[in-house]
């Protein structure tokens, strides 16, 4: 099974969009069910978060490789498509 680490912050609107997008993607694509999603609240696991190279949340990693880091320009659809691409890359690895 492939583990995906998703760094987020509680109350972040981009992170809320990511959660909605992930739920939708899991309904749309059964293959994504093979991914183990580990949601990491940045402020609760600061030492772990500090060991990763990112500035914005949500950020997605697989085997230490950054697959996506949200931009303030990303709306819901962009976030969903970036998560789709990240999931596809993880499954192909």
Residue pairs with C-beta under 8 A, 6 or more apart in sequence:
1 34
1 35
1 36
2 34
2 35
2 36
2 62
2 90
2 91
2 93
3 35
3 36
3 38
3 62
3 63
4 35
4 36
4 37
4 38
4 60
4 61
4 62
4 67
4 86
4 87
4 90
5 38
5 40
5 52
5 60
5 61
5 62
6 18
6 22
6 37
6 38
6 39
6 40
6 58
6 59
6 60
6 61
7 40
7 42
7 49
7 52
7 54
7 57
7 58
7 59
7 60
7 61
8 15
8 18
8 19
8 39
8 40
8 41
8 42
8 57
8 58
9 15
9 41
9 42
9 43
9 57
10 41
10 43
12 57
12 58
14 56
14 57
14 58
14 70
14 72
14 74
14 79
15 57
15 58
17 75
17 76
17 79
17 80
18 58
18 70
18 79
18 83
20 76
21 76
21 79
21 80
21 83
22 37
22 83
24 80
25 32
25 80
25 83
25 84
25 87
26 32
26 33
29 84
29 87
31 91
32 87
32 91
34 91
35 87
35 90
35 91
40 48
40 49
42 49
42 57
52 59
52 61
52 66
53 66
54 66
54 69
55 69
56 69
56 70
56 71
56 72
57 70
58 68
58 70
58 79
59 66
59 68
59 69
59 70
60 66
60 67
60 68
60 69
60 82
60 83
60 86
61 67
62 86
62 89
62 90
62 93
63 93
67 85
67 86
67 89
67 90
68 82
68 83
68 85
68 86
70 79
70 82
71 78
74 82
